[in-house]
Amino acid sequence: MSTITINRTTKGLVFLSVLCSIFITVRMVLKADMKYSFLLWNLFLAWIPFILAQLSYRAVRQHYLPSAYVMLFVWLLFFPNAPYIITDLLHLKGYSQNILWFDSLLIFSFAITGLLIGLSSLSIVHQSLELLFGQIQSWAVVVGSLILLGFGIYLGRYCRLNSWDLFSQPLWFAGRVLHQFKNPMAFKLTFTYASVILGFYIAFRTFGAPQNAELKHT
């Protein structure tokens, strides 16, 4: 497959990511600590599903369907990493009030950027699914993906599980996941996250998502 062209959506997301990186660098210099350096790692993880979405879309258009299905599956595993940054707002608790305003803006910037990256990747995957299955079936898969997204965010924040744990410790990972089905909080948070992100996605797809014409050359 040929290389990916950087379209205006990607440029915008790169710009926001660079802005966030500058923002956190300023904090590190001013406060001489690495307290929020984990945000850079989380932002890096947020880009993985976006790249996979782009590659899978190209694979679908060029009829490399086995490759497309593999990349879509891996995309699903990493998809929760993008909106997961929203939950990093919890780290504001207990920090010094005199810089709380700066830290709030810092984490909010990362959270919004991660959310936009996630919504963009979902929009691209949605277009791939429409090519593969049609409009109605693609929406069904999108909603199912968002439910898994909500569960993935819950597993990451409250169970401290990571996407790569599925490959490095599959039996332990499966045990931890199955245990969560006994926890009512898991269902509440899963469907709350899924519903909220679905609302954001519908608005994003209606007003801001890139169209097929923009993606077909990427």
N, C-alpha and C positions, 0 to 999 in steps of 0.2 A: 504494500500500500504506500501511496505517496505521503509526503509530509503534511502535517496539519497547518493550514493557514491560520494566522491569528486574526480573528474577526473582531468587530468592535465590542462585542460582549466580553470576549476574553480580555481585550485590552482594558476595559473598564474594571474587571475583576483583578487583573494584575496591578492596575493603578491603586486600587483600594488596599491590596495586600502590601504593596510597597509603602503606602501611607501608614498602615498599621505597624509595619516594621520600623519605620522612622519614629513613630509615636512611642513604641516601647523602648527603642534605643535611647531616646531623650530621657525617659524615666530611669533607665538603668544608670545613665550618666549622672543625672541630678541626685538620685537617691543612693547611688553606689551599692545596689543590690540586684540580685537576679530573681526577685520574688515572682515575677510574672513571665519569666522566660519560657515556661511551659506553653504559653499562648502561641509562640512561634511554631512549636512542634504540632500543636493542635491545628493551626492554620495550614501547615504542610500536609497533614493528614486530610484536611478538607479538600485539598486539590486533587487527591488521588481519584475519588469517584468522578470528578469533572473530566479528568484526562481519559479515564476509562469510558465515560459516556461518549466523548468525542470519537475515540477509536472504534467503539462498538457501532456508532452511527455510520462511520465510513465502511465498516465491514458489512453492515446490512445493505447499504447502497451498492456495494461492489459484489454482493451475493456470496461473501465468505461467511456463510451462516454458522458453521461449527465454531469458528473463531468469535463470531458475534455473540453466540449464546454463552460461551465461556466468559467473555468479558462482561456481559450483562450480569452473570452470576457473581463474579468478583466485585463488580460495581455495587451490587446489593449488599455485600458483606461490608464494604467500606462506606456506603452511603450515610450511615448515622454519624460518621465523623464530622460531616460538614455542619449540620445544625447543632451538634453536640456542644459547640462553643457557647451557645446560649446559657447552658447550665454553669459555665465558669463564673457567672455573676455571683454565685454562692461564695466565691472566694473574697468578696468584699467584706464579709462579716469579720469584725474584730480588728480591722486595720485602723490606723491613725486617722482621725477626723480631718486633720489639716491637709491631707492629700487625697481624701476620699473622693472629692470631686474629679480629680485627675484620673484616679484609678477607675472610677465609674465610667468615665468617657473612654478610657483605654479599653476596658473589657467590652463595653458596648460596641466600640468600633470593630473589634475582632468578631464579636457575636454577629453583627449585621453583615460583615463581609463573609463569614462562614455560611450564614443563612442564604445569602445571595448566590454563593458558589453552589450550595446544595440545590437551591431551586433551579438554577441554570442547568445543572447536570440532570435533574429530574425531567426538565423540559426536553432536553436532547434525547434522553432515554425514551420519553413518551413518544417522540416522533419516530424513533426506531421501532417501538412497539406498534405504532399505527401502520407502519410499512409491513410489519410481520403479521399482525393479527386483525387489523381493522380498528375502527374508532371505539366501539363499545367494549370490545375485549381489552383494548389498551387501557381504558379507564379503570377497568376491573383490576388489572395488574398494578396500575399506579396506586390505587387505594390499598391493595394488599401490601404493596411495597412500603407505604406510609405507616401501616400498622406494624410491620416488621421494623421500620425505622424507629417508631415510638418505643418498641420493646428493646431495640438496640441501645437507644439513649438511656433507658432505665438500667440496662445491664452495665453500661459503661460508667454511669454516675454512681449508682447505688451498690452494684456488685463488683465494680472495679475490673470488669472484663474488657478485653481488647479484641479487635478483629482477628489479629494474628494468633490469639490463643486457640482458635478453632483448629489451626494447623500445627501449632507447637505442642498443645496438650488437649487433643480432641476428646478423650474420655472424661478428663476432669472438667473440661468446658461443658460437655453435654450434661454431666451431673449437676453442675451449678445452674444451668439453664432450666432443666427439668424441675429442679427444686423450687424455682420461682413461680411455677404454676400453682403452688399452694399459698402464695402470698397475694392477698387481695390488692395490696398497694401496687403490685406489678401491673395488674389489669387497669387500675385507675390511671396511673401515669402513662401507660402505653396508649390508651385511647384518648387521653387528654392531649398528649404530644401529637398523636396522629391527626386529631381533629384540627388543632391549631395550625399545624404545618399544611394540612390540606386547604384550610382557608387562605393561608398565605399563598399557596401554590395556585389556587384558582385566580386570585387577584393578579399574581405575577404572570400567569399564562394569558390572562385577559388583556393586561395593560403593558407588560414589559418583556415578555419572553421573545427571544429571537425566532423569526419565522424560518420556514424551510428554505426560502430563497437565500437567507443569510448563511444557513448551515451547509448547504449542499456543496459549497466550494471549500469547506473546512476539512 
